Amino acid sequence: MPQMAAEATAPGPDVTPAAGITHVPAPVTQAQKLAGLVGLVLLAAGSLGFIASSSFDTGTGLDHGSLLGFEVNGWSNIAHLAAGLLLLAAAASRAATRAAWRTIAFAALVALIAGLIDGDDIFGLVPVNTADHIADAALLVIALAGTRMAKEDRGILERDRLVGSGDHGPDIVGPGSGSVGGPRRNVARIDARL
């Protein structure tokens, strides 16, 4: 009887080796691509804004410059650079992208509300005008859309699947693939042989 059990578990020629198994990389999502694009635009706006004005005045009557109809100063340029860097850095992963989009949405909402309440500046640091209000509202909508697009849509089992290379092409193994340890050959049960 012990000999039959040993025969049933002995590997045969059609067992796929487990060597070379790697995690399946998650595909780049539209939210990650959008984060990279908006990040570059915000970096450009922050960098070019220093040409128009690099004043770090605070309080009422802020010294500012104009860049394509937007009022800018050193504080707004720093905010745009920080937001752009955040989005570019977060674009490498889905979870980081979603967190970054949430942060940008919150910041855009605060900037929009504070700018509309005061009308001339945001907390005495950043000068604003109508074009800035429109840009903040547009950034809020884009950030909310980015947050929605960045939502993880793969199932929990699909996230942990692995790919290994067998004789007949790649095999998907792992949770949800039918065999956690890898593809197995069908072996008749001991009671079927009796």
Secondary structure in CASP SS format (residue, H / E / C, confidence):
PFRMAT SS
TARGET T0000
AUTHOR 0000-0000-0000
METHOD secondary structure of the structure
MODEL  1
M C 1.00
P H 1.00
Q H 1.00
M H 1.00
A H 1.00
A H 1.00
E H 1.00
A H 1.00
T H 1.00
A C 1.00
P C 1.00
G C 1.00
P C 1.00
D C 1.00
V C 1.00
T C 1.00
P C 1.00
A C 1.00
A C 1.00
G C 1.00
I C 1.00
T E 1.00
H E 1.00
V C 1.00
P C 1.00
A C 1.00
P C 1.00
V C 1.00
T C 1.00
Q H 1.00
A H 1.00
Q H 1.00
K H 1.00
L H 1.00
A H 1.00
G H 1.00
L H 1.00
V H 1.00
G H 1.00
L H 1.00
V H 1.00
L H 1.00
L H 1.00
A H 1.00
A H 1.00
G H 1.00
S H 1.00
L H 1.00
G H 1.00
F H 1.00
I H 1.00
A H 1.00
S C 1.00
S C 1.00
S C 1.00
F C 1.00
D C 1.00
T C 1.00
G C 1.00
T C 1.00
G C 1.00
L C 1.00
D C 1.00
H C 1.00
G E 1.00
S E 1.00
L E 1.00
L C 1.00
G C 1.00
F E 1.00
E E 1.00
V E 1.00
N C 1.00
G H 1.00
W H 1.00
S H 1.00
N H 1.00
I H 1.00
A H 1.00
H H 1.00
L H 1.00
A H 1.00
A H 1.00
G H 1.00
L H 1.00
L H 1.00
L H 1.00
L H 1.00
A H 1.00
A H 1.00
A C 1.00
A C 1.00
S C 1.00
R H 1.00
A H 1.00
A H 1.00
T H 1.00
R H 1.00
A H 1.00
A H 1.00
W H 1.00
R H 1.00
T H 1.00
I H 1.00
A H 1.00
F H 1.00
A H 1.00
A H 1.00
L H 1.00
V H 1.00
A H 1.00
L H 1.00
I H 1.00
A H 1.00
G H 1.00
L H 1.00
I H 1.00
D H 1.00
G C 1.00
D C 1.00
D E 1.00
I E 1.00
F C 1.00
G C 1.00
L C 1.00
V E 1.00
P E 1.00
V C 1.00
N C 1.00
T H 1.00
A H 1.00
D H 1.00
H H 1.00
I H 1.00
A H 1.00
D H 1.00
A H 1.00
A H 1.00
L H 1.00
L H 1.00
V H 1.00
I H 1.00
A H 1.00
L H 1.00
A H 1.00
G H 1.00
T H 1.00
R H 1.00
M H 1.00
A C 1.00
K C 1.00
E C 1.00
D C 1.00
R C 1.00
G C 1.00
I H 1.00
L H 1.00
E H 1.00
R H 1.00
D C 1.00
R C 1.00
L E 1.00
V E 1.00
G E 1.00
S E 1.00
G E 1.00
D C 1.00
H C 1.00
G E 1.00
P E 1.00
D E 1.00
I E 1.00
V E 1.00
G C 1.00
P C 1.00
G C 1.00
S C 1.00
G C 1.00
S C 1.00
V C 1.00
G C 1.00
G C 1.00
P C 1.00
R C 1.00
R C 1.00
N C 1.00
V C 1.00
A C 1.00
R C 1.00
I H 1.00
D H 1.00
A H 1.00
R H 1.00
L C 1.00
END
